[in-house]
Amino acid sequence: ITLNGKVKPVDVIEALEKENIESRPVWKPMHMQPFFTGYDYIGGNVSEKLFENGVCLPSDTKMTDEDLDRVCGIIKGLW
């Protein structure tokens, strides 16, 4: 999903949280971790863009179709 500035990742996380649904930002890329500062890395800025714009959504194997519809409905409602 490309948000194009209209809806921010934090908006998605907060909307889901209001419905007691857990989500979180994508993990910070390794090369951005303090321990790895100054080390070479490959991949350009792809991981940085994912970190800035990504959201980890619920993905439990026990999710039902109704659970999935609920999550999708909340996210779609932001637009």
C-alpha positions in Angstrom: 0.0 0.0 0.0 1.3 3.4 -0.9 -0.2 5.9 1.5 0.8 9.1 -0.4 0.7 11.2 2.7 -3.0 11.0 3.3 -2.9 8.3 5.9 0.2 7.8 8.0 1.3 4.4 9.5 0.5 5.8 13.0 -3.1 6.4 11.9 -3.4 2.8 10.9 -1.9 1.6 14.2 -4.1 3.9 16.3 -7.3 3.0 14.5 -6.6 -0.7 15.1 -5.6 -0.1 18.7 -9.0 1.7 19.3 -10.6 -1.6 18.3 -8.2 -3.6 20.6 -6.3 -5.0 17.6 -2.5 -5.2 17.9 -0.2 -3.9 15.2 3.2 -2.2 15.2 5.7 -0.4 13.1 8.0 -2.5 11.0 11.3 -3.4 12.7 14.1 -0.9 12.3 16.6 -2.1 9.7 19.9 -3.5 11.0 22.1 -0.8 9.5 20.1 1.8 11.4 20.7 0.1 14.7 23.4 2.0 16.9 25.7 -1.1 17.0 26.0 -1.1 13.2 26.6 2.6 12.7 29.4 3.2 10.3 29.3 -0.3 8.7 28.7 -0.8 5.0 25.4 -2.1 3.9 23.7 -2.9 0.6 20.2 -2.3 -0.7 20.0 1.5 -0.9 17.2 3.0 1.0 14.5 0.3 0.4 14.5 -0.9 4.0 14.5 2.7 5.3 11.3 3.4 3.2 9.7 0.3 4.5 10.6 1.3 8.1 9.1 4.8 7.6 5.9 3.6 5.9 5.3 0.0 7.0 3.0 -1.5 9.5 3.0 -5.1 10.8 -0.6 -6.2 10.7 -2.2 -9.1 12.6 -1.3 -12.4 10.9 -2.1 -15.2 13.4 -2.8 -18.6 11.9 -5.9 -18.7 14.0 -7.4 -15.6 12.4 -10.8 -16.2 10.9 -12.2 -14.7 7.8 -14.3 -12.4 10.1 -11.2 -11.3 11.9 -9.5 -10.5 8.5 -12.6 -8.6 7.3 -12.7 -6.6 10.5 -9.0 -5.5 10.2 -9.4 -4.7 6.5 -12.6 -2.8 7.2 -10.9 -0.6 9.8 -8.0 0.2 7.5 -10.3 0.9 4.5 -12.3 3.2 6.8 -9.3 5.5 7.1 -9.7 6.5 3.5 
